[in-house]
Amino acid sequence: MITTFRTEHHPKSRLLAGLGALTALALLPAAPVAAAPVTDASPQSARQVAPRVVTAAERRTAAYLDSLRNRPARLKAFFKDLPKGGDLHNHLSGAATTEYLIKLAAEKGLCIDATMTAVAPPCGPGTRPAADARTDVAFREQIVRAWSMQDFPANQSGHDHFFDTFGKFGLATWDRGKLLANVANTVVKQNQFYLETMVTPASDSAKQLADKVGYDADFAAFHRKLLAGGQLDHVVDEAVKEADDGDADFRATAHCGTARPEPGCRLPVRWISQVSRGGTPARVFTQIAVGMRLAERDPRFVAVNLVQPEDWDTSLANYSLQMRMLKYLRSQYPGAHVTLHAGELAPGLVKPEDLTFHIREAVLVAGAERIGHGVDLVHEDNWRQLARTMAKRKIAVEVPFTSNKQILGISGAAHPFNAYRRYGVPVVLATDDPGVSRINISHEYQYAAKTYGLSYTELKDLARASLEYAFRDGRSLWADGSTPSGYHLVPACRSDRPGTGHLSSRCSRYLADSPKAATQWRQETAFAAFERENGGRR
């Protein structure tokens, strides 16, 4: 049985009163939000870049987008059809749609108790079969509201309700392949081309190994003890078997390899191993080691990430220790990537001093290649220098706007989105837990456009960045990576034009040798078609 999705270790949980849900957005703004409230007025403090060159096709598409200000239906369709790169910050158990979770609960014969929590059968007094939701509309709507952010109660904060959902639908999320089929189909239908999603591999076995070996503050000695007798490799073997079983279940569920495959069958998917930061030091170290060793052994796994709330007492007490663990284990497993939830904090949630160092240590100590959320940036010590460092090292920030609003109450001018962009830090938009939040990636792009007054070319470059900073194998399609002044094709493909149906032999070989560049080329081809379709509209 796959143990990946046990919900007691969901990445975020803590009481925070008075937050509201993020509502659907339909119109572009009359007055976009200005920069984040804490800024540096000196022109020397932020990165100075040349203007981006805009093509004629982009100008025409931008003009069409501007014409949709008062046409909400067409505006929504525009953002759905917009090619949107990849989703790099996605928790699989929170990404599946609530309706699909109810379907899985019914198929498993689960019961629903008085608190709308899925429990194991048989259904005793005070419970109902989840299957009743197939025909009882009112019952189904009760479950939807309990398992997601839809119409959450006015007497409960958005944060509280959000985290209550995971304990309620947890028993329905044990089949990784089925969950992936649902999520992958959604990603493809939202016109995305790649997915990195988080799971917890061999969770129980990793904990058991940690408890058996016992913590040693000498990281090298502790690592040797985990490796002794092949113990760590046995856990990795189990994780590989879980992935194999999940893949088989996914292919069967999505009808891959048949005459009628579902859309998700063509989506490249990579896994990020979650580490429960609230665990004991022994368990945290062991889970990191499992995730990194797995990433070097199995190409389906690419990175590790620490999850659970940064504001828990244990998370705060052990934060710096965990950054040092990551630094040591990265030296042992250089082929494993690291992306970290860091700075997912807000004033009032923790003491002011706890807002001053999390992103910094994730970058400078743990060597994170991407930062998830990064909401407390402007509260970090010497945050402007930190932002310059992130820009120089091209450390991208994964931004899920709806999650930040629902959980932390941070949005609009209070969000550091503009601050990151002003200093040249790469930004990618993401969903986090779209099933729970009742949103999709198109919603996040539309929110960004409305709230920050983004142009079409800025939206396009956000989508490009989400593939540029993906942990996808191979070289980039872009000669200079992501820069605020634009993207330039590598020499091998510089004479080629996406969407023309013709590839030079040199570019064709380059794309064949690089899955990353091939995925980026797919997106550029989609952009060419999108601009042809929308550039001539009125």
N, C-alpha and C positions, 0 to 999 in steps of 0.2 A: 504494500500500500504506500502511495506517495505521501510523504509527511511535509511537503513543501509549504502548505498553506494554512498551518495552524495559526489562529488569529491572536493568540495571547501575546505574540511578539510583533504586532503590526507596528509600522515605523513611527507613528505619532499618537500620543495620548496624554492629555492632561486637562483638568478643568480650566476653562477660561470663559467667563460669563459674557453675555451680551453681544454676541456676534451674529450678524445676519447672513442670509444666503446671498450668493451672487446671482442676480437675475439675468435672464437672456437679454442680449443686446442686439438691436436691429438697425440702428441708424449711425452714420458717421457723425462726429461731434461738430458743433458749431464752434466750440473753443476747446482745443485739446489741452490736456494737463501739461503744465510746465515741468521743469526739472524737479527732482526730488528736493525736499525742503532744506536739506543741508548740502550746500554746494560750495564751490570755490570760484570766486569771480575772476581770478587771475587767468588770463589767456595762456600763461605759461604752464598752468597746473594740469591741463588736460592735453590729450594727444591731438596734434594738429595734422589734418590729412587733406589730401587733394579732393576736390569734388568728384563724385561718382559720375562716370560717363553714362548717359541715358540714351538708349536706342530709340529709333522712330517707333518701333513696335511697342516698346514700353511706354512711350509718351501717349500713344493712342489708347492703350489699355488703362493707363492712369486717368485719362480724360473720361473714359467710360465709367471707371470706379467713382470719380467725382460726381458724375451725373446721377448716381444711385442714391444720393443723400436722402431723398424722400421717397424711395421705392424699396421698402423693406424686404419684400419677397425676392426681388431680383438681387438685392444686396446679399441676402443669405445664400442664394444660389451661387453668387460669385465666389464667396468664401469657401463654400463646399467644393467647388470645382478647382479652386486655386491649388496648384501643386504645393505640397507642404512638407516635403523632405521626410524626416523620420521622427519618431518619438523616442527620446533617450532617457526619459524619467517616467517610468510606468511600473506600478506594482500590479502584478497579474491578478491577484485575488480581488483587488479593488477596481480593476479595469473592466471586468465582465459586466454586462448589463444586468440590472436587477431582475428584469423579466427572465433572463436566461438562468439566473441563479434559482429563481422560483421553479423553473422547469426542471433543473437538475435535482432540486429538493424533492419534487414530485416523483421523478424517476427513481430516486433512491428510497422512496417510501418513507421519507422523513415526516416528522410531525411538527406542528407549530403550537407553542404553548401560549399562555395568556399574555406574555410579554412580547409576543411575535418572534420568539427565538426558535430556530430550528433545533429539534432534539431527535435523538434516535428512537426508532420504533421499538415496541408497539405503542400506538397512541392511546394513552390512558386517560383518566378523567382530567378535564381542563385543557386537553390538547385536541387538535384537529389534524387530519392528514393534509400535508401540503398539497396533495392532489386536488383537494377541494377548490383550490384557487383557479383551477381550469374552468370551472363553471360558475363559481360564486364571485362576481365582479367586486362586490364590496369587500369581501375577504381578501381578494388579491390586492386591492388598493391599500388596505391596511398593511399588508406585508411590504408593499412597495415603499410606503411612507416610513416604515420602521427600518428598512434595509437601505435607505438612500436619503439624500437631502431633499427629496421632493416634499414640499409642504411641511417642513419640520416644525415642531410645536413652538409657539411663541414663548412659552414658559421655559424653554430650554435653549441654551446657547448653540450656535451652529457647531462649535467645536465639540461640545458634549455629544450632540446627536450624531455627528460624523463618526466619532469613535465607538459609540454604542453599536453602530451598524455591524461592525466586524465580528463582534461576539454573537450577534444574532444570526448572521448567515454563514458562520464559519463552517458548519458541517456540510454545506453544499459546495465547498470550494476545494475538495480534495483531489479532483481529477484534473491534473495539469493539462493534458491534451485537449480535453473538452473546453476548458476555459480558454486555452490558446486559440482554438478554432473560432470561438465567438469574438475574441479580441482582435485576432488577425483579420477577420472579415471586416470588422469595423474600420480598422486602420486602412485597409485597401480602399474601401468605399469612401473614406475621407480623403482619398487621393494622396496617400503617403506611400513611401517606397521602402521603408526599413523600420524595424522595431527592436529596441533593447528593453527587455522587461525583467523585473526582479522576482526571484524566487529564493527559497532557503533550502539548499541541497542537503540531503541526508541529515536533517536537523537533529533527530533523536540520537543517532549514532555519534554525531560530533559532540553533543553534550556529554554522552556517556564516556567517550574517550577522554574528554577534558577532566571530568570528575575522577576517572580512574587514575590518570597520570598525576594530576595535582599541579597546582601552579608553581612555577619557578620564576623569580624575578630576573634571573639570568636568561634572557631570551634565547641565546644560542643553546644553552643547556636544555631549556624547555623544548625547543624545536627538535633537538636530538632525541629526547625522550618520546616525543610524538611519533617520530620516524622509526623508532626501534621496533624490530620485529614486524615491520610492514603495517603497523597499526593505522597510521594516517592514510596509507594507500588503500587499506580495506574500506575506510570511510569514503574515499574518493571513488573506489569501485562501486559502492552502493549508489553514489550520486550519479555516476555514469549510467547505471542500470535504471535508475529513476528516469533519467533523460531519455533513454532508449524506449522505455515503456510509454512515457508521455508522448514521444514522437509518433509511435505506432498508434496510440489512441487519437492523436491529432489527425493523422492521415486518414484514419477510418472515419472519424467524425466529420471531417471536411471533404470526404470523398476524393482525396487526392489520388491521382493515377487512374481515375475512372473517366468515363465519357463526360461526366458533369461535375468537374471539380469546383469547389467553392472558391471565391476570390482569394481567401487567405492562403491558399496553397502556393501562390506565387510570391509570397512575401518573405524576404530574408529576415530571419529572427535570430537574435543572439540573447544569451542569458547573462544576467548580473547576479552574483551570489550575495544574498543579504546576510549581514552579521548583526545579531541582536546586541546592541551596545549596552543594554540594561543588564546583561548577564554578568557573571563573575569574571574576573580577569582571565582565569583559565579557559572559560568557555569562549570569551571574545577572541583570545589569541588563537585558539584551536579552530574556530569558525573562519577566521581570516586565513589561516594556513590551508584549510580545506578548500576555500574558494580560490586562493591563488594557485595551489597545486592543480586544482581542477582546470583552471584557465590555461595553464601550460600544457595540460594533457589533452583536453577535449576542446576543439575549436568552436563548439557551440557556446561555450562559456568564455566571456571576455574580460570580466572585471569583478571587483568586490565593492561593496558599499555598506557603510554602517547605517542601520535603521533604528527605529524607536525614538522617542522624544529626547531631544538634547536637554530639556529642562527637568527631566527626572533627577532626583538627588544622586542616584548612582551614576547617571550619565555625566552630570556636572563634575562629580568627584573624580571620575576616571577618564575624563576627556583627554587630558594631556598624556596620560599613560597610554591610551589607545592610539593616539597619534604616533607615539614612539614605537608601539608594536607594529603599526603599519610601515613605518620607516625601516625597521629591521627586516620584516618579512618581504618587503619590496626588494631588498638587497639579495634575498634568497630566491626570489621568483620574479626576475626582471621582465618576463614575458607577460605578466598579469597587469592589467590596467587598474586604476583606482579612481572612482568617482565617489564623492562623499556628500551626504546630507550635512551641511554646515551652515550655521547662521540662520537656522529655521527657528528664530527667536524674535520676540518683540518686547518693547518696554512694558513693564508690569507683569510679565510672565516669569522673569527671573530678576535677580539683583542687577543693578547697573553694571557692576564689574564683570558679570558673566556674559555681557554683550560685547566685550572688548577684544576677544582673542580667538574665537572658534574658527572663523574663516582663515585667519592668519595662520594658525597652527595646521589646519588642513592643507594649506598651500605650502608653507615653508618647512614644516616638519614631516607630515605624512606624504608630501609630494603628490597631492591630488591633481589629476589631469582635468577634472571637471568638478564644479561645485553645484550641489542641488539646493535650490531655494536661495540661499545667500541673502536673506531678507534683512539681516541686521548690519549690513555693510557700513552704513554711515555712523554706527555706534562703535565700530572697531577702532582701536588705537591706531592713529596715523593711517586712517582708511584711504586717503588719497594715494599715498605711496603703495599701499596694498593693491589698490586698483591698477596703478601703473605696472606693478609687478605682474599681476594677472594678465594685463594686456600684452606685456612683453613676452611672457611665456605662453601666450595664447591658451589660457585656462578659461574654458567656457563656463557660463552660468546657465543652469537649467531652470527655466522660469515657468511654473504652473500658476497662472494668475488666480484661477478660481480657488485652488487649494489654499493659496496664501490668504485670500479673502475669507474663506469659510473657517479656516483653522486659527489664523493669527489676527484676522481683522485688518490686514494690511492691503491697501489698494490705492489706485490713483497716484496722487502726488506723494503719498507716504511710502510708496514702493520705490526701491532703488533702481528700477528699470532704466530710467533716464541717466542716473548717475553712472551705472555700468557702461552704458553706450557712450556717454560723454568722454569717458576715459579710454575708450577703445577696447573694452573688455568684450570678448565675443559672447553673444546671448543667443540661446536657443529656446524656443517655446516648447512646452511639454504639458502633459495632462495629469500626471501623478496618479490619481484614482478616479478616472472619468466615470466609471459605473456608479460609484457612490455619489459623486458630485453631480451626476446627471448632465454632463456636458460632453463635448468632443473637441478635437483639436481645431476644428473650424471656428468654434465658439471662442477659443483662446486667441486666434488670429484676429477675429472680428473685434474682440474686446481690445486688443492692442491697438488696432487701427482707430477705433472710436476714442479710446482714452488718451492716447498719446499722439493722435493726429498723424499717423505714419502714412507715408506715400506708398504707392504700389511697389516702387523699386526697393524701399526699405523692407516691405513685407517679403518680397522675393529674396532678398539677401538673408533675412531671418530663416527662410526655408532652406536656402543653400547652406547656411551655417550648421543646420541640424544634421546634414550629411557630412559636412567637412569635419565636424568634431565627434562624429560617431566612431566607435571602436570597431570599424569595419576593416577587414583585411585589405592590404594593398595600398598603392600610392594614390594620391589625390588627382582629380581631374584638373585642379587649379595649380598654376605654376607658383603662385605666391601665397597659397592658402587664402583664408578669409581676411579681407582688409576692408576698412570702411570706404576706400576709394574704388572698390570694384573687384571683379574676379576675372582672371586672365587664364585662358586655356594653356595647358602644357604644350611645349613645342610639338610633340607628336600629333596633337589634334588641332593645332592652331589654324590650319587651313580648312578644317571641317566645320560644318554648321549643323547643329542639332536640328532634327525635324525635316531635313532635306531628303532623307532616305538613302543617302550615299555616305560611305565611310572610306577614307583612304586606307590603304593596306597598313600603313604605319600606325594610324589611330586605332584601327581594328585590332592590331596586335596588342597595343597598349591596354585597351579595354579588356581584352581577353585575359591579360595577365594580372588585372587588378579588379577584384570584385567591387572595391570602393569606387573607383573611377567609373565602372560600368553602371553602378547604381546612380551616381551623379549624372551620368550621360542620359539615363532614363528620365531623370527629373528635368534636365535641360530640354529634352525632346518634348516632354509634357508641357513645359513652359512655352515652347515655340507654338504648339497647337493651341494652348490656352490664349496666347496673345493674338493668334490669327482669328480665333473665335470671338474674342471680346474686343479686340482693337478696332473692329469695324462696326460695333454696335452703337446704338444711340438710345 
